[in-house]
Amino acid sequence: MIDLTPPPAPTPAQLRRDAQRFHRVLIGVALFIVVLAAIWWAEHQFGLNLQAFSIHPRVPKYLVGVLTAPLLHGSLDHLLGNSFGLFVLGVLTLYRYPQSARIAVPMIWLVAGLGTWLIGRSSFHIGASGVTHGLMFFVFASGLIRRDRASIAAALLAFAFFGGMLVTILPREPGVSWEYHLSGAIGGLLAAVLLRRRDPAPPRRKYSWEIEEELEREAERLRAETELPSPERITPIWDGPYTVQDDDDRRGVVLHFPQRDREPGDRLH
């Protein structure tokens, strides 16, 4: 069931906290992109050879590229293309799923690199496109799995900007590491399934009839806890001057009390 119920109006304190968290996410993602740009600039400015930090499939010494290859880019266009995806998808992931992102991002990073090292063509694979594909598939799949209002909105936004990633996980262009894209997408799907309960859904606004139904259920629960069960047989406190036998239809006897003759001068009480 898709829950499209609007959330309750946030309090001023909650608005401030959300704004502060959003600013922290923006700054954090922007700083990471600045680091990528600094690495690319240093590589080309000083003629650094960073090929040893790339991924070369099934060559053991290039396993380090699982950790470092997303930091390297072959050209400025390559860097700018991945930076836009990292910024939008990174903000969506970190802001909507703050608890899941702590595990999802490292999982996507590692699965993308290891998958490329295992199934990739015999070439050097670099770039953050595996991570961006993983983030896109994570956000999109999380919206389909969780189906709350905020998750669906994040999934639609991710699909609107990066829906083309659904087809770039297959071989299409020479010189493009579709293996990196596919491995990152698998990592994102795994993270979405495994972490689907880690971030609770945001509070939803309740309609008047839902509140009434909850009050009725609470009243019934209180009645069930406080009311004593009806006994099958009630033992009377007084059952007459004698015990009625099963074969006797008499219900009791009348006791006659003799009246004492009242003498003159007796006072009545």
URUR-V687272 format. One record per helix or strand of 3 or more residues. SS is the DSSP state (H for helix, E for strand). FROM is the first residue (numbers start at 0). TO is the last residue. If there is no record, write none. Layout:
{{SS;FROM;TO} {SS;FROM;TO}}
//
This chain:
{{H;11;44} {H;50;52} {H;59;61} {H;64;70} {H;75;95} {H;97;118} {H;128;145} {H;148;165} {H;177;193} {H;207;225}}
//
